[in-house]
């Protein structure tokens, strides 16, 4: 990387990181991904989301990291666990998983000051066909978005790739939540929209770090936040799914910081 650009902040407020920063992000992302690998065996019919979060909380500490979410704006858990029509920010608790439930588990850890942020889908029991289609489309939409990441493209190109793929399968992209920049902070510019026009938005540059985390609904895209001020649900009660990777722009493409060490990022692969 050109040292003249290392550490620079663009006019849109997006930090340009240097080559050494990629190693820190890979290390933090690997821990988040490892925890998400391990938790797969805890997702089963009859398990509670609170029990799953307890396991995650323990592993965050055992792996030498700290949770980015415990204490964040008053939040008290090491994960968000969003079941069925919960779009995101589901709070772990006493809810027992039923056969056919799908859930997104979102974990963010801090390692040596770097934030590793990722989420993926899981299923309790037998996966219903309509939920399987939703999970497949959401996973593939994320990968289409990642494929659009390279210097010279724009954030609108990422959103457009995701939106056109999802809508081509007669599903909808949530507009109320988006990806975000990260690095030595949890949330930073830019907002990474999962819809958009080709060529719109800031231009991608080597050294940008951010998440791509499309939320896809079987029904309409509208959401509402419940009275706990965290849990977001689909307004029409349709199923929702989400996958998230943290990525960095390289000189000729993209690196994914949160790849699954065990190859378990997709629940049916």
C-alpha positions, 0 to 999 in steps of 0.5 A: 500500500502507498504509505502516502495514503495509509491512515488517511481519512477520505472526505466522506469520513472513511478511514484508509488503513495501512497494510499492517492493519489487515493482520489485526482485522484477520486475527479479530475476525478469526476469533468471531468466526471460530465462536460462530463455528462452535455455537452451531452445536448448541443450536437445537430444539429446546435450547434457549437463546439465553443458554446459547448466549451464555456459551458465547460469553464464556468463549469470548473470554476464554479466547482472550478477547472482549465482547464489543456488545456487552455495555454497548448503549446499555446492551447486556449480552455478547450476542444478538440472536434473531429468531424467525421474523426478528430481523436483527438485534434480538435479545437472548433470553428464555425463549426455547427454540422449536423445530424448524426455527431459523435464527441469526447469531451476531457476534463482535469481539475486540482483540488487541483493539481490533473489532471482529464482527460477523453473523450467520444463520442457523436452524433448530431441527428440520429446515422448512423449504421456504426458510431454506430458500430464504437462507440460500438467497441471503447467503448468495446475496452477501457473496454477490455484494462481496464480489463487487468490492474492488478499488474503483467500484462504488458502495452503490455497486455493492448495494445494487448487486445485492438488491438485484439478486434478492429481488430477482428471487421475489424477496425484499432487502431491508432498508432500515439497517445497513453495514458499517465501517469498522476497525479500531472502532465498532461503527464508523463511516461509511454506511453500507447500504444493501440496495442502490444504483450502480456508480453511486456513493463513495468510491472504494479505495484500498485500505477501507474496512467495513461490514456487508450484512444484508437482511432479506425478508420473504415478504415486504421490507418494512420493519419495526422496533419493539418496545425494548428499543432493540428488537427489530421485526418484519412488519408483516411477520414474514421470515427474515435472514441475514449473513454478515462478513467483515471485509477489507479492500485490497489493491485488486479486490477484497479480503474477508476477515471473518471466514469460517475456520471450519467451513460452517458459514452456511448452515447446510453446507 
